[in-house]
Amino acid sequence: MEQYGFTVEGMSCNGCEERVTNAAKRVEGVRRVNADHETGTVEITADEDTEDDVRRAVHDAGYDITA
């Protein structure tokens, strides 16, 4: 099981959290997503190393990843 997190710019409401969560969950192997617009973070638990794919999916959903 892999766990990682990053900072997402542009999440300003619960709807943003939902969009980021849904984008990350569409990546194969992702098991758990915890997005928090108040802290601007997202934490991922996945079966394998999916970090690059999740970063791409979140970016494609319209959000910038800074760390």
C-alpha positions in Angstrom: 0.0 0.0 0.0 1.3 3.4 -1.0 0.5 6.7 0.9 1.3 10.1 -0.3 0.0 13.7 -0.3 0.4 17.0 -2.0 -0.7 20.6 -1.9 -3.4 21.7 -4.3 -4.0 25.3 -5.3 -7.5 26.5 -6.2 -9.6 24.3 -3.8 -11.9 26.8 -2.2 -15.1 24.9 -1.3 -16.6 21.5 -0.7 -17.4 21.3 -4.4 -13.7 21.6 -5.1 -12.9 18.8 -2.7 -15.5 16.6 -4.5 -14.0 17.4 -7.9 -10.4 16.6 -6.7 -11.6 13.5 -4.9 -13.5 12.2 -8.0 -10.6 12.9 -10.3 -8.2 11.0 -8.0 -10.5 8.1 -7.5 -10.8 7.6 -11.3 -7.1 6.6 -11.3 -6.7 2.8 -11.2 -5.3 1.6 -7.9 -6.4 4.5 -5.8 -8.3 3.2 -2.7 -8.7 6.3 -0.5 -8.7 10.1 -1.1 -8.9 12.8 1.5 -9.1 16.3 0.0 -9.4 19.3 2.3 -10.0 22.7 0.9 -9.3 24.5 4.2 -5.7 23.2 4.2 -5.4 22.9 0.4 -4.1 19.3 0.7 -5.0 15.9 -0.6 -3.9 12.6 0.8 -4.0 9.4 -1.2 -3.8 5.7 -0.3 -3.3 3.4 -3.3 -2.4 -0.2 -4.1 0.6 0.9 -6.1 2.6 4.0 -7.1 0.0 6.2 -8.8 1.3 9.6 -7.8 2.1 10.8 -11.3 -1.3 9.6 -12.6 -3.2 11.3 -9.7 -1.2 14.6 -10.2 -2.2 14.5 -13.9 -5.9 13.8 -13.1 -6.1 16.6 -10.5 -4.4 19.0 -12.9 -6.8 18.0 -15.7 -9.7 18.7 -13.3 -8.5 22.3 -13.2 -6.3 22.5 -10.1 -2.6 23.3 -9.7 -0.4 21.1 -7.6 2.4 22.9 -5.8 4.1 20.2 -3.7 
